[in-house]
């Protein structure tokens, strides 16, 4: 069964649209801005992780300092008695 000229034209139009869509998707996925965005996002996540690690370490040191100060205070109190 042969397609009518009108149907053939529509098939050609759909094929052209599909080809253009594929080309645009490829172009969009290979934009340098996309690579830059991925790099920047990775750097952001790394910096965030380092900040969280530093904050955790700072809190641990503060907790140890408070514990040491309490120990010293106990010793000073005992010496004073």
PyMOL Python script that loads the backbone (N, CA, C, O; Angstrom):
from pymol import cmd

cmd.read_pdbstr("""\
ATOM      1  N   UNK A   1       0.838  -1.179   0.000  1.00  0.00           N
ATOM      2  CA  UNK A   1       0.000   0.000   0.000  1.00  0.00           C
ATOM      3  C   UNK A   1       0.882   1.241   0.000  1.00  0.00           C
ATOM      4  O   UNK A   1       1.755   1.398   0.853  1.00  0.00           O
ATOM      5  N   UNK A   2       0.647   2.097  -0.946  1.00  0.00           N
ATOM      6  CA  UNK A   2       1.436   3.309  -1.078  1.00  0.00           C
ATOM      7  C   UNK A   2       0.772   4.439  -0.314  1.00  0.00           C
ATOM      8  O   UNK A   2      -0.452   4.564  -0.275  1.00  0.00           O
ATOM      9  N   UNK A   3       1.637   5.275   0.305  1.00  0.00           N
ATOM     10  CA  UNK A   3       1.111   6.432   1.037  1.00  0.00           C
ATOM     11  C   UNK A   3       0.832   7.549   0.043  1.00  0.00           C
ATOM     12  O   UNK A   3       1.504   7.695  -0.978  1.00  0.00           O
ATOM     13  N   UNK A   4      -0.174   8.320   0.377  1.00  0.00           N
ATOM     14  CA  UNK A   4      -0.512   9.467  -0.478  1.00  0.00           C
ATOM     15  C   UNK A   4       0.601  10.509  -0.352  1.00  0.00           C
ATOM     16  O   UNK A   4       1.365  10.510   0.613  1.00  0.00           O
ATOM     17  N   UNK A   5       0.676  11.404  -1.357  1.00  0.00           N
ATOM     18  CA  UNK A   5       1.703  12.464  -1.294  1.00  0.00           C
ATOM     19  C   UNK A   5       1.596  13.282  -0.002  1.00  0.00           C
ATOM     20  O   UNK A   5       2.611  13.692   0.561  1.00  0.00           O
ATOM     21  N   UNK A   6       0.370  13.515   0.461  1.00  0.00           N
ATOM     22  CA  UNK A   6       0.177  14.270   1.690  1.00  0.00           C
ATOM     23  C   UNK A   6       0.763  13.503   2.889  1.00  0.00           C
ATOM     24  O   UNK A   6       1.436  14.085   3.739  1.00  0.00           O
ATOM     25  N   UNK A   7       0.499  12.202   2.942  1.00  0.00           N
ATOM     26  CA  UNK A   7       1.026  11.376   4.021  1.00  0.00           C
ATOM     27  C   UNK A   7       2.557  11.300   3.949  1.00  0.00           C
ATOM     28  O   UNK A   7       3.243  11.328   4.971  1.00  0.00           O
ATOM     29  N   UNK A   8       3.071  11.205   2.725  1.00  0.00           N
ATOM     30  CA  UNK A   8       4.518  11.156   2.557  1.00  0.00           C
ATOM     31  C   UNK A   8       5.174  12.444   3.075  1.00  0.00           C
ATOM     32  O   UNK A   8       6.217  12.414   3.729  1.00  0.00           O
ATOM     33  N   UNK A   9       4.534  13.560   2.763  1.00  0.00           N
ATOM     34  CA  UNK A   9       5.051  14.866   3.218  1.00  0.00           C
ATOM     35  C   UNK A   9       5.043  14.930   4.741  1.00  0.00           C
ATOM     36  O   UNK A   9       5.991  15.431   5.345  1.00  0.00           O
ATOM     37  N   UNK A  10       3.996  14.434   5.355  1.00  0.00           N
ATOM     38  CA  UNK A  10       3.914  14.438   6.822  1.00  0.00           C
ATOM     39  C   UNK A  10       4.994  13.547   7.441  1.00  0.00           C
ATOM     40  O   UNK A  10       5.588  13.892   8.462  1.00  0.00           O
ATOM     41  N   UNK A  11       5.237  12.400   6.807  1.00  0.00           N
ATOM     42  CA  UNK A  11       6.292  11.506   7.287  1.00  0.00           C
ATOM     43  C   UNK A  11       7.651  12.192   7.194  1.00  0.00           C
ATOM     44  O   UNK A  11       8.466  12.107   8.113  1.00  0.00           O
ATOM     45  N   UNK A  12       7.885  12.875   6.068  1.00  0.00           N
ATOM     46  CA  UNK A  12       9.144  13.611   5.891  1.00  0.00           C
ATOM     47  C   UNK A  12       9.264  14.722   6.937  1.00  0.00           C
ATOM     48  O   UNK A  12      10.335  14.940   7.502  1.00  0.00           O
ATOM     49  N   UNK A  13       8.148  15.421   7.187  1.00  0.00           N
ATOM     50  CA  UNK A  13       8.162  16.484   8.200  1.00  0.00           C
ATOM     51  C   UNK A  13       8.471  15.926   9.594  1.00  0.00           C
ATOM     52  O   UNK A  13       9.247  16.519  10.344  1.00  0.00           O
ATOM     53  N   UNK A  14       7.870  14.799   9.933  1.00  0.00           N
ATOM     54  CA  UNK A  14       8.126  14.172  11.235  1.00  0.00           C
ATOM     55  C   UNK A  14       9.589  13.735  11.326  1.00  0.00           C
ATOM     56  O   UNK A  14      10.228  13.919  12.362  1.00  0.00           O
ATOM     57  N   UNK A  15      10.119  13.159  10.247  1.00  0.00           N
ATOM     58  CA  UNK A  15      11.518  12.734  10.240  1.00  0.00           C
ATOM     59  C   UNK A  15      12.448  13.934  10.407  1.00  0.00           C
ATOM     60  O   UNK A  15      13.430  13.859  11.145  1.00  0.00           O
ATOM     61  N   UNK A  16      12.143  15.037   9.725  1.00  0.00           N
ATOM     62  CA  UNK A  16      12.956  16.256   9.843  1.00  0.00           C
ATOM     63  C   UNK A  16      12.896  16.804  11.269  1.00  0.00           C
ATOM     64  O   UNK A  16      13.905  17.228  11.832  1.00  0.00           O
ATOM     65  N   UNK A  17      11.689  16.785  11.836  1.00  0.00           N
ATOM     66  CA  UNK A  17      11.522  17.248  13.217  1.00  0.00           C
ATOM     67  C   UNK A  17      12.331  16.368  14.176  1.00  0.00           C
ATOM     68  O   UNK A  17      12.988  16.874  15.086  1.00  0.00           O
ATOM     69  N   UNK A  18      12.278  15.064  13.969  1.00  0.00           N
ATOM     70  CA  UNK A  18      13.011  14.133  14.818  1.00  0.00           C
ATOM     71  C   UNK A  18      14.517  14.369  14.711  1.00  0.00           C
ATOM     72  O   UNK A  18      15.227  14.365  15.716  1.00  0.00           O
ATOM     73  N   UNK A  19      14.992  14.573  13.493  1.00  0.00           N
ATOM     74  CA  UNK A  19      16.412  14.824  13.277  1.00  0.00           C
ATOM     75  C   UNK A  19      16.834  16.127  13.955  1.00  0.00           C
ATOM     76  O   UNK A  19      17.875  16.177  14.609  1.00  0.00           O
ATOM     77  N   UNK A  20      16.039  17.170  13.802  1.00  0.00           N
ATOM     78  CA  UNK A  20      16.353  18.467  14.417  1.00  0.00           C
ATOM     79  C   UNK A  20      16.322  18.354  15.939  1.00  0.00           C
ATOM     80  O   UNK A  20      17.171  18.926  16.622  1.00  0.00           O
ATOM     81  N   UNK A  21      15.358  17.626  16.466  1.00  0.00           N
ATOM     82  CA  UNK A  21      15.243  17.426  17.909  1.00  0.00           C
ATOM     83  C   UNK A  21      16.467  16.693  18.449  1.00  0.00           C
ATOM     84  O   UNK A  21      17.011  17.070  19.487  1.00  0.00           O
ATOM     85  N   UNK A  22      16.893  15.662  17.759  1.00  0.00           N
ATOM     86  CA  UNK A  22      18.077  14.906  18.167  1.00  0.00           C
ATOM     87  C   UNK A  22      19.310  15.791  18.144  1.00  0.00           C
ATOM     88  O   UNK A  22      20.123  15.747  19.067  1.00  0.00           O
ATOM     89  N   UNK A  23      19.457  16.591  17.100  1.00  0.00           N
ATOM     90  CA  UNK A  23      20.608  17.490  16.984  1.00  0.00           C
ATOM     91  C   UNK A  23      20.602  18.521  18.115  1.00  0.00           C
ATOM     92  O   UNK A  23      21.648  18.802  18.700  1.00  0.00           O
ATOM     93  N   UNK A  24      19.445  19.080  18.422  1.00  0.00           N
ATOM     94  CA  UNK A  24      19.356  20.076  19.493  1.00  0.00           C
ATOM     95  C   UNK A  24      19.649  19.453  20.859  1.00  0.00           C
ATOM     96  O   UNK A  24      20.313  20.070  21.692  1.00  0.00           O
ATOM     97  N   UNK A  25      19.160  18.245  21.091  1.00  0.00           N
ATOM     98  CA  UNK A  25      19.455  17.558  22.345  1.00  0.00           C
ATOM     99  C   UNK A  25      20.951  17.308  22.501  1.00  0.00           C
ATOM    100  O   UNK A  25      21.510  17.481  23.584  1.00  0.00           O
ATOM    101  N   UNK A  26      21.589  16.902  21.413  1.00  0.00           N
ATOM    102  CA  UNK A  26      23.035  16.673  21.449  1.00  0.00           C
ATOM    103  C   UNK A  26      23.769  17.985  21.722  1.00  0.00           C
ATOM    104  O   UNK A  26      24.684  18.028  22.545  1.00  0.00           O
ATOM    105  N   UNK A  27      23.372  19.045  21.037  1.00  0.00           N
ATOM    106  CA  UNK A  27      24.004  20.344  21.229  1.00  0.00           C
ATOM    107  C   UNK A  27      23.838  20.814  22.673  1.00  0.00           C
ATOM    108  O   UNK A  27      24.788  21.310  23.280  1.00  0.00           O
ATOM    109  N   UNK A  28      22.642  20.660  23.216  1.00  0.00           N
ATOM    110  CA  UNK A  28      22.384  21.086  24.590  1.00  0.00           C
ATOM    111  C   UNK A  28      23.210  20.281  25.585  1.00  0.00           C
ATOM    112  O   UNK A  28      23.691  20.836  26.573  1.00  0.00           O
ATOM    113  N   UNK A  29      23.380  19.000  25.348  1.00  0.00           N
ATOM    114  CA  UNK A  29      24.103  18.156  26.298  1.00  0.00           C
ATOM    115  C   UNK A  29      25.612  18.357  26.233  1.00  0.00           C
ATOM    116  O   UNK A  29      26.321  17.972  27.163  1.00  0.00           O
ATOM    117  N   UNK A  30      26.117  18.950  25.158  1.00  0.00           N
ATOM    118  CA  UNK A  30      27.559  19.149  25.024  1.00  0.00           C
ATOM    119  C   UNK A  30      27.965  20.617  25.154  1.00  0.00           C
ATOM    120  O   UNK A  30      29.083  20.984  24.794  1.00  0.00           O
ATOM    121  N   UNK A  31      27.076  21.445  25.659  1.00  0.00           N
ATOM    122  CA  UNK A  31      27.416  22.856  25.847  1.00  0.00           C
ATOM    123  C   UNK A  31      28.530  22.993  26.884  1.00  0.00           C
ATOM    124  O   UNK A  31      28.527  22.278  27.886  1.00  0.00           O
ATOM    125  N   UNK A  32      29.474  23.893  26.660  1.00  0.00           N
ATOM    126  CA  UNK A  32      30.542  24.096  27.656  1.00  0.00           C
ATOM    127  C   UNK A  32      29.978  24.590  28.989  1.00  0.00           C
ATOM    128  O   UNK A  32      30.566  24.346  30.042  1.00  0.00           O
ATOM    129  N   UNK A  33      28.860  25.271  28.943  1.00  0.00           N
ATOM    130  CA  UNK A  33      28.233  25.751  30.176  1.00  0.00           C
ATOM    131  C   UNK A  33      27.794  24.590  31.068  1.00  0.00           C
ATOM    132  O   UNK A  33      27.831  24.687  32.294  1.00  0.00           O
ATOM    133  N   UNK A  34      27.381  23.492  30.435  1.00  0.00           N
ATOM    134  CA  UNK A  34      26.966  22.320  31.203  1.00  0.00           C
ATOM    135  C   UNK A  34      28.181  21.738  31.929  1.00  0.00           C
ATOM    136  O   UNK A  34      28.098  21.399  33.110  1.00  0.00           O
ATOM    137  N   UNK A  35      29.295  21.624  31.231  1.00  0.00           N
ATOM    138  CA  UNK A  35      30.519  21.112  31.858  1.00  0.00           C
ATOM    139  C   UNK A  35      30.964  22.035  32.986  1.00  0.00           C
ATOM    140  O   UNK A  35      31.387  21.563  34.041  1.00  0.00           O
ATOM    141  N   UNK A  36      30.875  23.319  32.778  1.00  0.00           N
ATOM    142  CA  UNK A  36      31.242  24.293  33.811  1.00  0.00           C
ATOM    143  C   UNK A  36      30.310  24.177  35.016  1.00  0.00           C
ATOM    144  O   UNK A  36      30.750  24.276  36.162  1.00  0.00           O
ATOM    145  N   UNK A  37      29.044  23.971  34.754  1.00  0.00           N
ATOM    146  CA  UNK A  37      28.073  23.799  35.839  1.00  0.00           C
ATOM    147  C   UNK A  37      28.389  22.552  36.662  1.00  0.00           C
ATOM    148  O   UNK A  37      28.322  22.584  37.890  1.00  0.00           O
ATOM    149  N   UNK A  38      28.729  21.470  35.997  1.00  0.00           N
ATOM    150  CA  UNK A  38      29.086  20.229  36.702  1.00  0.00           C
ATOM    151  C   UNK A  38      30.337  20.445  37.549  1.00  0.00           C
ATOM    152  O   UNK A  38      30.391  20.016  38.702  1.00  0.00           O
ATOM    153  N   UNK A  39      31.344  21.110  36.976  1.00  0.00           N
ATOM    154  CA  UNK A  39      32.581  21.389  37.710  1.00  0.00           C
ATOM    155  C   UNK A  39      32.318  22.271  38.920  1.00  0.00           C
ATOM    156  O   UNK A  39      32.822  22.002  40.011  1.00  0.00           O
ATOM    157  N   UNK A  40      31.535  23.316  38.730  1.00  0.00           N
ATOM    158  CA  UNK A  40      31.226  24.236  39.822  1.00  0.00           C
ATOM    159  C   UNK A  40      30.418  23.540  40.914  1.00  0.00           C
ATOM    160  O   UNK A  40      30.654  23.763  42.102  1.00  0.00           O
ATOM    161  N   UNK A  41      29.479  22.710  40.519  1.00  0.00           N
ATOM    162  CA  UNK A  41      28.681  21.973  41.500  1.00  0.00           C
ATOM    163  C   UNK A  41      29.568  21.023  42.306  1.00  0.00           C
ATOM    164  O   UNK A  41      29.400  20.903  43.520  1.00  0.00           O
ATOM    165  N   UNK A  42      30.503  20.353  41.647  1.00  0.00           N
ATOM    166  CA  UNK A  42      31.426  19.455  42.340  1.00  0.00           C
ATOM    167  C   UNK A  42      32.291  20.229  43.328  1.00  0.00           C
ATOM    168  O   UNK A  42      32.489  19.792  44.461  1.00  0.00           O
ATOM    169  N   UNK A  43      32.807  21.383  42.896  1.00  0.00           N
ATOM    170  CA  UNK A  43      33.616  22.215  43.794  1.00  0.00           C
ATOM    171  C   UNK A  43      32.788  22.690  44.988  1.00  0.00           C
ATOM    172  O   UNK A  43      33.284  22.726  46.114  1.00  0.00           O
ATOM    173  N   UNK A  44      31.543  23.048  44.746  1.00  0.00           N
ATOM    174  CA  UNK A  44      30.663  23.482  45.824  1.00  0.00           C
ATOM    175  C   UNK A  44      30.467  22.367  46.836  1.00  0.00           C
ATOM    176  O   UNK A  44      30.567  22.594  48.042  1.00  0.00           O
ATOM    177  N   UNK A  45      30.189  21.160  46.351  1.00  0.00           N
ATOM    178  CA  UNK A  45      29.970  20.029  47.256  1.00  0.00           C
ATOM    179  C   UNK A  45      31.236  19.712  48.056  1.00  0.00           C
ATOM    180  O   UNK A  45      31.160  19.401  49.245  1.00  0.00           O
ATOM    181  N   UNK A  46      32.393  19.791  47.405  1.00  0.00           N
ATOM    182  CA  UNK A  46      33.654  19.548  48.109  1.00  0.00           C
ATOM    183  C   UNK A  46      33.884  20.597  49.191  1.00  0.00           C
ATOM    184  O   UNK A  46      34.280  20.267  50.309  1.00  0.00           O
ATOM    185  N   UNK A  47      33.637  21.857  48.857  1.00  0.00           N
ATOM    186  CA  UNK A  47      33.809  22.936  49.834  1.00  0.00           C
ATOM    187  C   UNK A  47      32.832  22.772  50.996  1.00  0.00           C
ATOM    188  O   UNK A  47      33.196  22.981  52.153  1.00  0.00           O
ATOM    189  N   UNK A  48      31.604  22.402  50.688  1.00  0.00           N
ATOM    190  CA  UNK A  48      30.604  22.177  51.740  1.00  0.00           C
ATOM    191  C   UNK A  48      31.039  21.044  52.662  1.00  0.00           C
ATOM    192  O   UNK A  48      30.928  21.155  53.883  1.00  0.00           O
ATOM    193  N   UNK A  49      31.532  19.961  52.080  1.00  0.00           N
ATOM    194  CA  UNK A  49      31.987  18.829  52.883  1.00  0.00           C
ATOM    195  C   UNK A  49      33.164  19.225  53.773  1.00  0.00           C
ATOM    196  O   UNK A  49      33.226  18.822  54.935  1.00  0.00           O
ATOM    197  N   UNK A  50      34.099  20.015  53.231  1.00  0.00           N
ATOM    198  CA  UNK A  50      35.232  20.481  54.030  1.00  0.00           C
ATOM    199  C   UNK A  50      34.770  21.387  55.169  1.00  0.00           C
ATOM    200  O   UNK A  50      35.281  21.299  56.286  1.00  0.00           O
ATOM    201  N   UNK A  51      33.800  22.256  54.880  1.00  0.00           N
ATOM    202  CA  UNK A  51      33.267  23.150  55.916  1.00  0.00           C
ATOM    203  C   UNK A  51      32.613  22.348  57.025  1.00  0.00           C
ATOM    204  O   UNK A  51      32.830  22.628  58.204  1.00  0.00           O
ATOM    205  N   UNK A  52      31.820  21.360  56.663  1.00  0.00           N
ATOM    206  CA  UNK A  52      31.146  20.528  57.662  1.00  0.00           C
ATOM    207  C   UNK A  52      32.183  19.777  58.500  1.00  0.00           C
ATOM    208  O   UNK A  52      32.038  19.672  59.718  1.00  0.00           O
ATOM    209  N   UNK A  53      33.220  19.261  57.857  1.00  0.00           N
ATOM    210  CA  UNK A  53      34.284  18.574  58.582  1.00  0.00           C
ATOM    211  C   UNK A  53      35.000  19.505  59.551  1.00  0.00           C
ATOM    212  O   UNK A  53      35.298  19.129  60.685  1.00  0.00           O
ATOM    213  N   UNK A  54      35.275  20.734  59.090  1.00  0.00           N
ATOM    214  CA  UNK A  54      35.947  21.710  59.945  1.00  0.00           C
ATOM    215  C   UNK A  54      35.056  22.108  61.124  1.00  0.00           C
ATOM    216  O   UNK A  54      35.538  22.238  62.249  1.00  0.00           O
ATOM    217  N   UNK A  55      33.774  22.297  60.873  1.00  0.00           N
ATOM    218  CA  UNK A  55      32.851  22.648  61.962  1.00  0.00           C
ATOM    219  C   UNK A  55      32.762  21.520  62.984  1.00  0.00           C
ATOM    220  O   UNK A  55      32.711  21.767  64.189  1.00  0.00           O
ATOM    221  N   UNK A  56      32.743  20.294  62.500  1.00  0.00           N
ATOM    222  CA  UNK A  56      32.694  19.140  63.400  1.00  0.00           C
ATOM    223  C   UNK A  56      33.950  19.075  64.254  1.00  0.00           C
ATOM    224  O   UNK A  56      33.879  18.854  65.464  1.00  0.00           O
ATOM    225  N   UNK A  57      35.101  19.268  63.616  1.00  0.00           N
ATOM    226  CA  UNK A  57      36.364  19.248  64.348  1.00  0.00           C
ATOM    227  C   UNK A  57      36.420  20.384  65.369  1.00  0.00           C
ATOM    228  O   UNK A  57      36.882  20.182  66.492  1.00  0.00           O
ATOM    229  N   UNK A  58      35.955  21.570  64.989  1.00  0.00           N
ATOM    230  CA  UNK A  58      35.919  22.708  65.908  1.00  0.00           C
ATOM    231  C   UNK A  58      35.045  22.397  67.122  1.00  0.00           C
ATOM    232  O   UNK A  58      35.434  22.679  68.255  1.00  0.00           O
ATOM    233  N   UNK A  59      33.883  21.825  66.891  1.00  0.00           N
ATOM    234  CA  UNK A  59      32.992  21.479  68.000  1.00  0.00           C
ATOM    235  C   UNK A  59      33.625  20.420  68.906  1.00  0.00           C
ATOM    236  O   UNK A  59      33.477  20.474  70.126  1.00  0.00           O
ATOM    237  N   UNK A  60      34.326  19.466  68.309  1.00  0.00           N
ATOM    238  CA  UNK A  60      35.014  18.451  69.111  1.00  0.00           C
ATOM    239  C   UNK A  60      36.098  19.085  69.982  1.00  0.00           C
ATOM    240  O   UNK A  60      36.235  18.751  71.159  1.00  0.00           O
ATOM    241  N   UNK A  61      36.863  19.997  69.395  1.00  0.00           N
ATOM    242  CA  UNK A  61      37.931  20.673  70.147  1.00  0.00           C
ATOM    243  C   UNK A  61      37.325  21.521  71.263  1.00  0.00           C
ATOM    244  O   UNK A  61      37.845  21.527  72.379  1.00  0.00           O
ATOM    245  N   UNK A  62      36.240  22.232  70.983  1.00  0.00           N
ATOM    246  CA  UNK A  62      35.583  23.032  72.022  1.00  0.00           C
ATOM    247  C   UNK A  62      35.114  22.144  73.170  1.00  0.00           C
ATOM    248  O   UNK A  62      35.272  22.494  74.340  1.00  0.00           O
ATOM    249  N   UNK A  63      34.536  20.995  72.828  1.00  0.00           N
ATOM    250  CA  UNK A  63      34.065  20.068  73.851  1.00  0.00           C
ATOM    251  C   UNK A  63      35.237  19.560  74.700  1.00  0.00           C
ATOM    252  O   UNK A  63      35.130  19.483  75.924  1.00  0.00           O
ATOM    253  N   UNK A  64      36.356  19.214  74.050  1.00  0.00           N
ATOM    254  CA  UNK A  64      37.539  18.772  74.779  1.00  0.00           C
ATOM    255  C   UNK A  64      38.093  19.886  75.667  1.00  0.00           C
ATOM    256  O   UNK A  64      38.522  19.635  76.793  1.00  0.00           O
ATOM    257  N   UNK A  65      38.082  21.126  75.149  1.00  0.00           N
ATOM    258  CA  UNK A  65      38.565  22.268  75.926  1.00  0.00           C
ATOM    259  C   UNK A  65      37.708  22.470  77.170  1.00  0.00           C
ATOM    260  O   UNK A  65      38.243  22.687  78.258  1.00  0.00           O
ATOM    261  N   UNK A  66      36.407  22.403  77.027  1.00  0.00           N
ATOM    262  CA  UNK A  66      35.519  22.552  78.179  1.00  0.00           C
ATOM    263  C   UNK A  66      35.774  21.451  79.208  1.00  0.00           C
ATOM    264  O   UNK A  66      35.785  21.714  80.410  1.00  0.00           O
ATOM    265  N   UNK A  67      35.975  20.241  78.745  1.00  0.00           N
ATOM    266  CA  UNK A  67      36.256  19.128  79.638  1.00  0.00           C
ATOM    267  C   UNK A  67      37.584  19.358  80.362  1.00  0.00           C
ATOM    268  O   UNK A  67      37.676  19.133  81.568  1.00  0.00           O
ATOM    269  N   UNK A  68      38.615  19.805  79.633  1.00  0.00           N
ATOM    270  CA  UNK A  68      39.922  20.069  80.240  1.00  0.00           C
ATOM    271  C   UNK A  68      39.828  21.213  81.239  1.00  0.00           C
ATOM    272  O   UNK A  68      40.425  21.151  82.314  1.00  0.00           O
ATOM    273  N   UNK A  69      39.075  22.268  80.889  1.00  0.00           N
ATOM    274  CA  UNK A  69      38.905  23.397  81.810  1.00  0.00           C
ATOM    275  C   UNK A  69      38.183  22.965  83.081  1.00  0.00           C
ATOM    276  O   UNK A  69      38.511  23.434  84.171  1.00  0.00           O
ATOM    277  N   UNK A  70      37.214  22.084  82.949  1.00  0.00           N
ATOM    278  CA  UNK A  70      36.503  21.571  84.121  1.00  0.00           C
ATOM    279  C   UNK A  70      37.450  20.752  84.987  1.00  0.00           C
ATOM    280  O   UNK A  70      37.405  20.841  86.214  1.00  0.00           O
ATOM    281  N   UNK A  71      38.305  19.956  84.355  1.00  0.00           N
ATOM    282  CA  UNK A  71      39.288  19.178  85.114  1.00  0.00           C
ATOM    283  C   UNK A  71      40.242  20.097  85.876  1.00  0.00           C
ATOM    284  O   UNK A  71      40.529  19.874  87.052  1.00  0.00           O
ATOM    285  N   UNK A  72      40.724  21.125  85.197  1.00  0.00           N
ATOM    286  CA  UNK A  72      41.627  22.091  85.840  1.00  0.00           C
ATOM    287  C   UNK A  72      40.909  22.782  86.991  1.00  0.00           C
ATOM    288  O   UNK A  72      41.491  22.966  88.060  1.00  0.00           O
ATOM    289  N   UNK A  73      39.681  23.158  86.792  1.00  0.00           N
ATOM    290  CA  UNK A  73      38.898  23.825  87.844  1.00  0.00           C
ATOM    291  C   UNK A  73      38.769  22.911  89.068  1.00  0.00           C
ATOM    292  O   UNK A  73      38.871  23.375  90.203  1.00  0.00           O
ATOM    293  N   UNK A  74      38.549  21.633  88.839  1.00  0.00           N
ATOM    294  CA  UNK A  74      38.470  20.681  89.954  1.00  0.00           C
ATOM    295  C   UNK A  74      39.792  20.612  90.707  1.00  0.00           C
ATOM    296  O   UNK A  74      39.820  20.587  91.938  1.00  0.00           O
ATOM    297  N   UNK A  75      40.875  20.583  89.959  1.00  0.00           N
ATOM    298  CA  UNK A  75      42.202  20.517  90.597  1.00  0.00           C
ATOM    299  C   UNK A  75      42.468  21.789  91.393  1.00  0.00           C
ATOM    300  O   UNK A  75      42.950  21.724  92.523  1.00  0.00           O
ATOM    301  N   UNK A  76      42.156  22.949  90.810  1.00  0.00           N
ATOM    302  CA  UNK A  76      42.340  24.224  91.522  1.00  0.00           C
ATOM    303  C   UNK A  76      41.498  24.237  92.788  1.00  0.00           C
ATOM    304  O   UNK A  76      41.969  24.683  93.835  1.00  0.00           O
ATOM    305  N   UNK A  77      40.279  23.763  92.713  1.00  0.00           N
ATOM    306  CA  UNK A  77      39.402  23.719  93.877  1.00  0.00           C
ATOM    307  C   UNK A  77      39.980  22.806  94.946  1.00  0.00           C
ATOM    308  O   UNK A  77      39.928  23.146  96.127  1.00  0.00           O
ATOM    309  N   UNK A  78      40.522  21.673  94.573  1.00  0.00           N
ATOM    310  CA  UNK A  78      41.118  20.743  95.541  1.00  0.00           C
ATOM    311  C   UNK A  78      42.361  21.348  96.184  1.00  0.00           C
ATOM    312  O   UNK A  78      42.570  21.210  97.389  1.00  0.00           O
ATOM    313  N   UNK A  79      43.180  22.014  95.386  1.00  0.00           N
ATOM    314  CA  UNK A  79      44.380  22.658  95.907  1.00  0.00           C
ATOM    315  C   UNK A  79      43.998  23.757  96.889  1.00  0.00           C
ATOM    316  O   UNK A  79      44.631  23.923  97.932  1.00  0.00           O
ATOM    317  N   UNK A  80      42.960  24.501  96.546  1.00  0.00           N
ATOM    318  CA  UNK A  80      42.505  25.595  97.393  1.00  0.00           C
ATOM    319  C   UNK A  80      42.033  25.083  98.740  1.00  0.00           C
ATOM    320  O   UNK A  80      42.266  25.736  99.758  1.00  0.00           O
ATOM    321  N   UNK A  81      41.383  23.943  98.774  1.00  0.00           N
ATOM    322  CA  UNK A  81      40.887  23.361 100.044  1.00  0.00           C
ATOM    323  C   UNK A  81      42.066  22.953 100.856  1.00  0.00           C
ATOM    324  O   UNK A  81      41.905  22.439 101.963  1.00  0.00           O
TER     325      UNK A  81
END
""", "prot")
cmd.dss("prot")
cmd.show_as("cartoon", "prot")
cmd.util.cbc("prot")
cmd.orient("prot")
